[in-house]
Amino acid sequence: MKNLLFYILLLSTLSVFCSCEKLVNPDLITIDPVVVVDAQIGNDTSYVRLTRTTAFSSAEPIPVIQEASVRLKEDGKDVEYLFREQFPGWYIPISKNFEPVPGRSYILSAVTEGVSYVATSQMQPQPVLDTVMVNFVEDGRDDFRDEGYYISLLFQDTPIRSDYYRVEAFLNGFNLSLLPDVGIMLESDNGKDGRLLVYEIPYAFSDGDSVSVKLRSLSEDSFEYYNSLKLLSDAGSPSQAVPENPPSNVKADADDIKALGLFSAENTTSIEVVIGGVDEEE
């Protein structure tokens, strides 16, 4: 029987950890546990989360990996950035001045139980958010949207280059991507190279809501990974075929050991939207 992986994407704000925590907790329909690397570096947050898969039917908490050696190196440079374990299985850079540089590639290494798990990701340019629009939809005027205020992001795509984006929106600290009707929000310039891109957040806000919005610039590998997760989350009907495992960029240094997860360098533009006004963060 072919091993299949079903991911449950948990995106939540935990102020104890950092401004934004993204957890990818998978359940594996197989016997042997597999190491999962969930790592992100960027201009707003950098962390590494190490866990192991559990059986699909298991009621036990996702097991975390403690006391790992986690390092980050800029490709072609001799300088290494060390990560310390802030919470069980949760690692952050020791240096408070660490910030990845757009256009440069970074190599992540996490060593546990004598096995090294390595991944590479290139930091993308910071996306330029041109305009934020808030439109009100009345009840009964739209067959596909509930009554409420809808936020649209307008941002200029850079021509002659493939660009990929992920949008996150937080309402009162709650990540709306956790809602089935919202899910993982992705955009790309496929077929729209060099144009003004418009992305509407699929959620009806209320008057006076304060919403934190993040527009993240991704590598193609990261986009494909998130898109695969989105396909998995959409495959909720028994009649739908379960997609293949998301394409991980994490590799173990032993041929007989599998690894799952994603290491992603993401450049972010953040904005605070108040229904009735817009206040952009610098």
C-alpha positions as CSV (number, residue, x, y, z in Angstrom):
1,M,0.0,0.0,0.0
2,K,1.4,3.4,-1.0
3,N,2.1,5.7,1.9
4,L,0.0,8.8,1.8
5,L,0.2,11.9,3.9
6,F,-2.7,14.0,5.0
7,Y,-1.7,17.4,6.3
8,I,-3.6,19.5,8.8
9,L,-2.5,23.1,8.5
10,L,-2.6,24.9,11.8
11,L,-2.0,28.7,11.4
12,S,-2.3,30.6,14.7
13,T,-1.0,33.7,16.5
14,L,0.9,32.9,19.6
15,S,2.2,36.0,21.2
16,V,4.3,34.0,23.6
17,F,6.4,32.7,20.7
18,C,6.5,35.5,18.1
19,S,4.2,37.8,16.2
20,C,3.1,35.0,13.9
21,E,3.4,31.2,14.3
22,K,2.8,28.8,11.4
23,L,2.6,25.2,12.4
24,V,2.3,22.4,9.9
25,N,1.2,19.3,11.8
26,P,0.9,16.1,9.6
27,D,-0.7,12.8,10.2
28,L,0.9,9.9,8.3
29,I,-0.9,6.7,7.3
30,T,2.2,4.6,7.8
31,I,4.1,2.7,10.5
32,D,7.4,4.5,11.0
33,P,7.4,8.1,12.2
34,V,9.1,10.7,10.0
35,V,10.8,13.9,10.9
36,V,8.9,17.1,9.9
37,V,10.8,20.4,9.5
38,D,8.6,23.5,9.5
39,A,10.9,26.4,9.1
40,Q,10.6,30.0,8.0
41,I,13.0,32.9,7.9
42,G,12.1,36.5,7.0
43,N,12.0,40.1,7.8
44,D,9.1,39.6,10.3
45,T,9.8,36.3,11.9
46,S,12.3,33.4,11.8
47,Y,11.8,30.0,13.5
48,V,12.3,26.3,13.1
49,R,9.7,23.8,14.3
50,L,10.8,20.1,14.5
51,T,8.2,17.4,15.0
52,R,7.5,13.8,14.1
53,T,4.5,12.3,12.3
54,T,2.0,10.1,14.2
55,A,-0.5,7.6,13.0
56,F,-3.7,9.1,11.5
57,S,-5.9,7.6,14.3
58,S,-3.6,8.7,17.1
59,A,-5.1,10.9,19.8
60,E,-1.7,11.7,21.3
61,P,-0.2,15.2,20.8
62,I,2.2,15.7,17.9
63,P,5.7,14.7,19.3
64,V,8.2,17.5,19.2
65,I,12.0,17.0,18.7
66,Q,14.1,18.6,21.4
67,E,17.8,19.3,21.8
68,A,18.5,19.4,18.1
69,S,21.4,21.3,16.7
70,V,19.9,23.9,14.3
71,R,22.1,26.2,12.1
72,L,21.6,28.5,9.2
73,K,24.2,29.5,6.6
74,E,24.1,31.9,3.8
75,D,25.1,30.2,0.6
76,G,28.7,31.0,-0.4
77,K,29.5,32.6,3.0
78,D,31.3,31.2,6.0
79,V,29.1,32.9,8.6
80,E,26.7,30.6,10.5
81,Y,23.6,31.6,12.5
82,L,22.9,29.4,15.5
83,F,19.3,28.7,16.7
84,R,18.4,28.0,20.3
85,E,15.4,26.1,21.6
86,Q,13.0,28.6,23.0
87,F,10.3,26.1,23.7
88,P,10.1,22.3,23.2
89,G,10.7,21.7,19.5
90,W,10.7,25.4,18.7
91,Y,13.9,27.1,17.7
92,I,14.7,30.7,17.1
93,P,17.9,32.6,16.0
94,I,20.3,33.5,18.8
95,S,21.2,36.7,17.1
96,K,18.5,39.4,17.4
97,N,20.0,41.2,14.4
98,F,19.5,38.3,12.0
99,E,17.6,39.3,8.9
100,P,17.9,37.5,5.5
101,V,18.8,39.5,2.5
102,P,16.7,39.4,-0.7
103,G,18.2,37.5,-3.6
104,R,20.5,35.4,-1.4
105,S,20.0,31.7,-0.7
106,Y,20.1,30.2,2.8
107,I,20.9,26.6,3.9
108,L,19.2,25.2,7.0
109,S,20.7,22.3,8.9
110,A,18.9,20.5,11.7
111,V,20.7,17.6,13.3
112,T,18.9,15.1,15.6
113,E,19.8,11.6,16.6
114,G,22.9,11.7,14.4
115,V,20.9,12.5,11.2
116,S,21.2,15.9,9.4
117,Y,18.2,17.3,7.7
118,V,19.1,20.0,5.2
119,A,17.0,22.5,3.1
120,T,17.8,25.5,0.9
121,S,15.6,28.5,0.2
122,Q,16.1,31.9,-1.5
123,M,14.9,35.1,0.0
124,Q,12.6,37.0,-2.3
125,P,12.2,40.7,-2.9
126,Q,9.7,42.5,-0.5
127,P,6.3,42.8,-2.2
128,V,5.1,46.3,-2.8
129,L,1.5,46.8,-1.7
130,D,0.1,49.7,-3.7
131,T,-3.5,50.0,-2.5
132,V,-5.9,48.5,0.0
133,M,-9.6,48.7,-1.0
134,V,-12.6,47.9,1.3
135,N,-15.9,47.3,-0.4
136,F,-19.3,46.6,1.1
137,V,-21.5,43.9,-0.3
138,E,-25.2,44.1,0.6
139,D,-27.2,41.0,1.5
140,G,-28.8,39.5,-1.7
141,R,-26.6,41.4,-4.1
142,D,-24.0,38.7,-4.5
143,D,-24.8,34.9,-4.8
144,F,-21.3,34.0,-3.7
145,R,-20.5,36.4,-0.9
146,D,-22.2,37.1,2.4
147,E,-23.1,40.6,3.4
148,G,-20.1,42.5,4.8
149,Y,-17.0,44.4,4.0
150,Y,-14.4,42.8,1.8
151,I,-10.7,43.7,1.7
152,S,-8.8,43.7,-1.6
153,L,-5.0,44.0,-1.9
154,L,-3.6,45.7,-5.1
155,F,0.1,45.2,-5.7
156,Q,2.2,45.6,-8.8
157,D,3.9,42.6,-10.2
158,T,7.5,42.8,-11.3
159,P,7.7,42.0,-15.1
160,I,10.0,39.3,-16.7
161,R,10.1,37.3,-13.5
162,S,7.9,34.6,-11.9
163,D,6.5,35.8,-8.6
164,Y,4.5,33.9,-6.0
165,Y,2.6,35.2,-3.0
166,R,0.8,34.1,0.2
167,V,-1.7,36.2,2.0
168,E,-2.4,36.0,5.7
169,A,-5.2,37.9,7.6
170,F,-5.6,38.0,11.4
171,L,-8.9,39.2,13.0
172,N,-8.5,39.8,16.7
173,G,-5.4,37.6,16.7
174,F,-7.2,34.7,14.9
175,N,-5.7,33.6,11.6
176,L,-8.5,33.4,9.1
177,S,-6.7,30.7,7.1
178,L,-7.9,28.3,9.8
179,L,-11.5,28.7,8.5
180,P,-12.5,26.2,5.8
181,D,-14.2,28.9,3.8
182,V,-10.9,30.9,3.7
183,G,-8.1,28.4,3.8
184,I,-4.6,29.0,2.4
185,M,-4.6,32.2,0.4
186,L,-2.2,32.1,-2.6
187,E,-1.6,34.3,-5.7
188,S,0.9,34.2,-8.5
189,D,1.7,36.2,-11.7
190,N,1.0,33.2,-13.9
191,G,-0.6,34.7,-17.0
192,K,-0.4,38.2,-15.4
193,D,3.3,39.0,-15.6
194,G,4.0,42.7,-14.9
195,R,0.3,43.6,-14.3
196,L,-1.4,45.1,-11.3
197,L,-2.5,42.1,-9.2
198,V,-5.8,42.2,-7.2
199,Y,-6.5,39.7,-4.4
200,E,-9.7,39.8,-2.4
201,I,-9.7,38.1,1.0
202,P,-12.7,35.7,1.0
203,Y,-14.2,36.8,4.3
204,A,-17.0,39.2,5.2
205,F,-15.7,41.7,7.8
206,S,-17.8,44.0,10.0
207,D,-17.8,47.7,10.6
208,G,-15.0,48.6,13.0
209,D,-13.0,45.3,12.6
210,S,-9.3,45.7,12.9
211,V,-7.4,43.3,10.6
212,S,-3.7,42.6,10.4
213,V,-2.8,41.6,6.8
214,K,0.5,40.1,5.6
215,L,1.5,39.8,2.0
216,R,4.4,37.3,1.7
217,S,6.7,36.9,-1.3
218,L,7.6,33.2,-1.8
219,S,9.9,31.1,-3.9
220,E,8.4,28.7,-6.4
221,D,9.2,25.7,-4.2
222,S,7.3,27.3,-1.3
223,F,4.4,28.2,-3.5
224,E,4.1,24.6,-4.8
225,Y,4.2,23.3,-1.2
226,Y,1.5,25.6,0.0
227,N,-0.6,24.9,-3.1
228,S,-0.3,21.1,-2.4
229,L,-1.5,21.7,1.2
230,K,-4.4,23.7,-0.2
231,L,-5.3,20.8,-2.5
232,L,-5.2,18.4,0.4
233,S,-7.4,20.6,2.5
234,D,-9.9,20.9,-0.4
235,A,-10.0,17.1,-0.9
236,G,-12.6,16.6,1.9
237,S,-15.1,14.7,-0.2
238,P,-14.9,10.9,-0.2
239,S,-15.3,11.1,-4.0
240,Q,-12.2,13.2,-4.4
241,A,-8.9,11.6,-5.0
242,V,-6.2,12.3,-2.3
243,P,-3.3,14.2,-3.9
244,E,0.3,13.2,-3.6
245,N,2.4,14.3,-0.6
246,P,3.4,18.0,-0.7
247,P,6.8,18.4,-2.4
248,S,9.2,18.8,0.5
249,N,12.6,20.6,0.0
250,V,14.0,18.9,3.2
251,K,16.4,16.1,2.6
252,A,18.1,13.7,5.1
253,D,21.8,12.9,4.7
254,A,20.9,9.2,4.8
255,D,19.3,7.7,1.7
256,D,17.0,5.3,3.7
257,I,15.6,8.1,5.8
258,K,12.6,10.2,4.7
259,A,11.9,13.8,5.6
260,L,8.9,16.0,5.3
261,G,8.1,19.7,5.6
262,L,9.3,23.0,4.3
263,F,12.0,25.6,4.8
264,S,10.8,28.9,3.3
265,A,12.5,32.3,3.1
266,E,9.6,34.8,3.0
267,N,9.7,38.5,2.6
268,T,6.7,40.2,4.0
269,T,4.8,43.5,3.8
270,S,2.4,44.0,6.7
271,I,-0.5,46.4,7.0
272,E,-3.2,47.1,9.6
273,V,-6.7,47.6,8.1
274,V,-9.5,49.1,10.1
275,I,-12.8,48.9,8.4
276,G,-13.5,52.6,7.9
277,G,-9.8,53.5,7.5
278,V,-6.4,52.1,6.5
279,D,-3.2,52.4,8.6
280,E,-0.1,51.0,6.9
281,E,2.9,49.7,8.9
282,E,6.3,51.0,7.9
